[in-house]
Amino acid sequence: MSSISAKRNLLQVLKFGSFGIGVSQLQENLSRLGFHLRIDGDFGFATERSLMAFQRENCLLADGAFEPKTLEMMRRKLPYQD
């Protein structure tokens, strides 16, 4: 996740019903972490379930909202990428 994306996501909580490039980036990152879902930019049931599973696996509040604590944990778990 680029630093620009990270900064934008810190300001905007993504949740069920959200859509756009931020959601696509979240879906790509979840996919890189082993969650199987379609990357379509639409934060639907599959994205919510995958995100909640990630949150549970990492002892975070599993509320399905992509917020700063979840972003930070995801950044720690993802392999470094330029």
Buried (B, 14 or more C-beta within 10 A) or exposed (E): BEEEBBEBBEEEEBBEEBEEEBBBBBBBBBBBBEBEBEBEBBBBEBBBEBBBBBBEEBEBEBEBBBBEEBBEBBEEEBEEEE
